[in-house]
Amino acid sequence: MGVPLPLADDPEVSSRGCASTPRISVEQRRKGERKRLPDWFRTTLPTGVSQRIFNETKLNVKEHGLNTVCEEARCPNIHDCWGRGTATFMIAGEVCTRGCRFCAVGTKKIPPPLNPNEPEELAEAVDRMGVKHAVITVVNRDDLPDGGAEHYRKCILAVHQRRPDVGLELLCSDLDGNLDALASLLDGLPLRVFAHNVECVPRLDKKVRDPRASFQQSLEILQEARRLRPDIAIKSSIMVGVGEKNEEVVDAMKLLREVGVELITLGQYLQPSWKHLAVDRFPEPDIFAYWDKVARDMGFKAVASGPLVRSSYRAGILWEESIGGEPVVTRDSTGSAISYLNPNRNLGIKMELKS
């Protein structure tokens, strides 16, 4: 079991009034304060070939008892991604050594030992699902000298050996800033994309992320990955709705672009439970479209920006966009990603910066 996130509040909070007024628990208060989802939180289901591929993938998952982050995280884009041959798998255990305030993954100082059979089990899962692009994401393993790098490498190599035709994307931890471990991990590794998420704008590191993580440390990992592997795409992601200002998102994108990040996703944070960080705001669709335009003007090769976008959203075709393919936002759009490039979205986009 993960360690519950620490709460700054007292166990119970009294409402104002006379002594006979009922006491409201922290849970009740926080649940009552949770914001409702805006009207624009909707997407469409795939049809035709995409729907058929999704059904086949789901059947494979059910028949073989496979586990994916897509299902466990209840991702709103599961139909879209599976229907286009992309799925996400998490390795290195089910608990993390860090306690970021936005994340639903359990936390433990010393997680169970790594599963030595996981590389082959992962390869079998990817094979049986029949995907074209697999995103391999990881938990932080600060309990290990190399942050788990050797294990991540074994998993990637096992999948490639079994299915060399499948494109591979590693959504990696910051390896606790261990650049030697990063070099060992990436040496000749058969990847299309190396991804590491900065999660939020720099000012909010202490509020949103575990103290062992920072925007600067993440930048160093991304920059070193770019230096070590100029042949693969480098990707990152920013959550919004955690207290940032619009111009801070633009500034954060500039920093990412300066260290060589080429693919970027921007999405709305949603509170996993009442214990987690509360949602600060829901930026309107035209703001996401504005960020999409700014990112493209900065020179990012592929962009996905929208309330329902997640870091692995349409990962396979985002990579295709980065090498000259059709933009993710215009390719059979379901409404998750929003862009001025998509003429089918009536956004009333205003191209000035809003605070």
Stockholm file with secondary structure:
# STOCKHOLM 1.0

chainA/1-355         MGVPLPLADDPEVSSRGCASTPRISVEQRRKGERKRLPDWFRTTLPTGVSQRIFNETKLNVKEHGLNTVCEEARCPNIHDCWGRGTATFMIAGEVCTRGCRFCAVGTKKIPPPLNPNEPEELAEAVDRMGVKHAVITVVNRDDLPDGGAEHYRKCILAVHQRRPDVGLELLCSDLDGNLDALASLLDGLPLRVFAHNVECVPRLDKKVRDPRASFQQSLEILQEARRLRPDIAIKSSIMVGVGEKNEEVVDAMKLLREVGVELITLGQYLQPSWKHLAVDRFPEPDIFAYWDKVARDMGFKAVASGPLVRSSYRAGILWEESIGGEPVVTRDSTGSAISYLNPNRNLGIKMELKS
#=GR chainA/1-355 SS CCCCCCCSSCSEEECSSSTTSCEEEHHHHHHHHCCCCCTTCCCCCCCHHHHHHHHHHHHHHHHHTCCCHHHHTTCTTHHHHHTTTEEEEEESCSEESCCCTTCCSEECSSCCCCCTTHHHHHHHHHHHHTCSEEEEEECCCTTSTTTTHHHHHHHHHHHHHHCTTSEEEEECCCGGGCHHHHHHHHTTCCCSEEECCCBSCGGGHHHHSCTTCCHHHHHHHHHHHHHHCTTSEEEEEEEESSSCCHHHHHHHHHHHHHTTCCEEEEEECCCSSTTSCCCCCCCCHHHHHHHHHHHHHHTCSEEEEETTCCTTTTHHHHHHHHTTCCCGGGSSCCSSSCCTTCTTCCCCCCCSCCC
#=GC SS_cons         CCCCCCCSSCSEEECSSSTTSCEEEHHHHHHHHCCCCCTTCCCCCCCHHHHHHHHHHHHHHHHHTCCCHHHHTTCTTHHHHHTTTEEEEEESCSEESCCCTTCCSEECSSCCCCCTTHHHHHHHHHHHHTCSEEEEEECCCTTSTTTTHHHHHHHHHHHHHHCTTSEEEEECCCGGGCHHHHHHHHTTCCCSEEECCCBSCGGGHHHHSCTTCCHHHHHHHHHHHHHHCTTSEEEEEEEESSSCCHHHHHHHHHHHHHTTCCEEEEEECCCSSTTSCCCCCCCCHHHHHHHHHHHHHHTCSEEEEETTCCTTTTHHHHHHHHTTCCCGGGSSCCSSSCCTTCTTCCCCCCCSCCC
//
